[in-house]
Amino acid sequence: MIDLTIHHENLAHNIRKARENRVVIPTYRQMKHPETIPGVIRDRLKAVGLWDVDPLNLFRITWKNEAKETGGLYQDVPNYIELPPSLTGVPARIVCLVGKWFPTGCHKVGASYGCLVPRLVTGQFDATTDHAVWPSTGNYCRGGAFNSKLLAVDSVAILPEGMSRERFDWLRSIAGQVIATPGCESNVKEIFDKANELKRQPHMMVFNQFEEMGNHLWHYQVTGDAIATVFEHVKRPGDRMAGACFTSGSAGTIGCGDYLKEQYPAMRLAVGEALQCPTILNNGFGGHRIEGIGDKHIPWIHNVKNTDIVIAIDDEDSQRLLRLFNDPAGLRYLRMEAGVDEETLSRLSWLGISGIANVLCCIKMAKYYELTGRDVVCTVLTDSAAMYGSRIQELSAQYGPYDAAAAAVDHQLHMLGLRTDSMEELTYQGRKRVHNLKYYTWVEQQGRTVDELNDLWYDEEKTWKGVHAQADELDGLIEAFNEATGVLKSL
């Protein structure tokens, strides 16, 4: 469970610093139901840009932001895209929540919030002396650095040197320090090694997304509620929530599956990973290009016992479709030859590389289970193509000019032609095999105990359900913190 022990001296420091920097912290309830956000904050947000370094943007950590770069407020239903069969090649309804309209353009700003805020409102982190260290394979350290800036906290961002140029360029303007570790997307151990090195220095607090239960809780509470809200909005008589698919990454997003299974017990929950690094599928290893999803280990916060199927995605599929969805020739082909509607075409740039991989997982699930037009499969688009302009340029340089013939090949081969290979429907023993892989990272390398590992598998009440129940207690601590600063009352 999340440690909520109060450290009174540090808490007093945090309250003073929040007061000085005019910081008000949103509750979980407000992130799920932004209509409960005080009117004075909503009024002030009308003059604030989505990416502005303004503490008010903490109140845009919600799936229900309006799709506006500046001055947007909230809507009743989160932004979503339903991808048509003309694009996906399957009759199942594939519905995707959109991460582009979070501050930083990615939903990881929520996950990092869920890790940092509990330490702030308990005083376990001292905002006047400590540095927040954000080890990441991409977007998490961006969200962590942004939240740190809004909360007047010093930050250190760690990510692999092989990540896209856009990530590094933006981070250098926000984070106190940016550290590039060796390797690519799947080189997670190198990130851990650097984080552990920093941890030995005074006043460095590491927020490891792969083990922070605050990451799991944020997605359980906020993303789970958002997906359920969208499903209830789009469902027709006779429709059912058939499944949800999420690439592994830190296993934060898939934490919403715990919530969804409570609401829709018959649904299936899938975890995706790169075929080039099939750790979950067959204990494999390797490098890959699906930015944001890690690999070579099983995250501590992945509730494997609740996962039904593992799906591997070829990283070449996600790269080629990124180009198809963002090149004018690709869009012309999809319009004229595939018959994709204009509304969908206008939103394909809302899919980043890992979002495309999530969609491909949904397609493979739909084919594997022979889902029909009455079946809804949900996922999230973690970020958008705005994060990958340099990758699109690299693809153009590698493959040359794009035309209708190349677009047709990419659509047919990398989306419509997906097969149900490189998948495993997990039995009890299959799940246990995956869970046991946590031992090598977390017990042997990161200092966890065997008893803690066994608790994740055998004691659901003590671990997963215990964490799920902490949101109300956290909201109480956040409200007390805001009351103590007096900032909200003074607005």
Steps between C-alpha positions, in 0.01 A plus 500: 500500500596866467675625814295791639701560816515872582837676539388820668810718463535434127125539454522848651776584249283376212199700616710816520650447155161425344366819655791701359451353152118521500455123465165323547501121464203317338343194660435166335131584505565820306715320242219250441220756525640842399153650533578501875804730452437841664358762267779747574758255361288421195468872426876556521574199275326680213814713461754216540653296216502121524880483516555815706722462807224619730389323821141530378582234240504244780122522457537382141626159615178336383378307196210745469686805369354673199707448185647851505856628517401806704216585736321168484297373793324166533242276338274226633660220295877464451645556154495176305527361149304201372698348216282372211527151346613662175821590683544208742367213288300351788130545582562552872461855630847624596468804726806701604535764770717791385806607699593798280284740702685459828767759587825379334286321242509169683306323776823425688459838666228326704716203595783722622249712694380182673856428613613846615194648671466234775861573604434875500180501706653262756833684521698191398644722226634840604438750219758739646796260487417182305529431128241282322674244277291367211642184334312432181497362147346824380179672596500429874805716563340773288188488716707484817714798404189700406317419823815578697516842337133569576547388860820706545716188534850443355515207257740261327381321183660171392428336163682293235717688253316332212170675566358757256661843471171672588506350849850625576445846353192564714645344816802728497267798539310351797712260706779614729723227357464257207700175497519276190580136578646248252272313265149517365144438609563160656810597702318539831774357722735780397236750617466316831879500545520877454204556734661282768824693460317830558306352792825475694539878486336719768158643419439289188163320509435256218145456371536171317183466294553125466453445873308806626149396603395863454534436127268200524249684719474801270413281203268277704306802618520751215566303181270216605214739567567682170487182289183385673344842436585482129367145470170593663480794258565302180330169575187404313236248608664160501859630502746366754838601634697216343850603591769758559859500376803689627869467420698421813727799553506568871175299534334813633233532232408132515417565867171644373417144399449414868226764513346394168485135604310600811247683282494250210602157637466319165753717317852387413810702584799488264858616547705586193872512438743524209561181304867596492512480881243233601571488874144418606429270207801271531752648745670668204720805463617746233476859381198663338355830374157525666589803712354507849449131579828386655551119521759243616329484838155472661399817686437458872160670467369267228216297650580199284237285669235722339642479145339262251711514185837625378534642148829577325513776238769536233656843541520532120118503492480798734769693310344449157153594624636816661606608152174387338295703749704820462613521138262679257534211256401255772195703595395528133523123465296441815237745376475396136579128506425376853192721549600635841277791604628857532450527874721197562763625254516836678581323826757243391778738607371444855664155489864481609717192463392323820137599434523331160643192671204502740260509204681211334458300822125569482487377140684179586271443798195553279627247247605246762162501677300552177333811639201653325349844455333457838835475675685808626875486559656800678849642523682831544705716265775592740634791295481628142705529181615842624760310705643323194557751220866402485405132473275575201790687336729203563249265336481729197878505473516121536225400258483795261196695370157373602221427253170314473669167423720521811200606709298203374781261591533650847126482570461149364817353649532680832135534604245306296734202468570455870490136609438332832857375536726602790216492753434293810175460691623477857403211724552516875846349456573736211422798718713358779793457258480870409463606863804293598714701256467794740742319731803565281451877476340585832644255751843434351568854373271754668483387863145369528438189714355164405222556753401823326505322165279221631256752649436641151386156389335350809369795704279717280332668797834615640643617167281587201167556673677672786651753259168548320337602826753776572359764263254639754771528766727677252222743409463582869874573526491715185203700629674553834815615317304753292322623810833554674652697211196727475566555128159382380319729742704796380427456129 
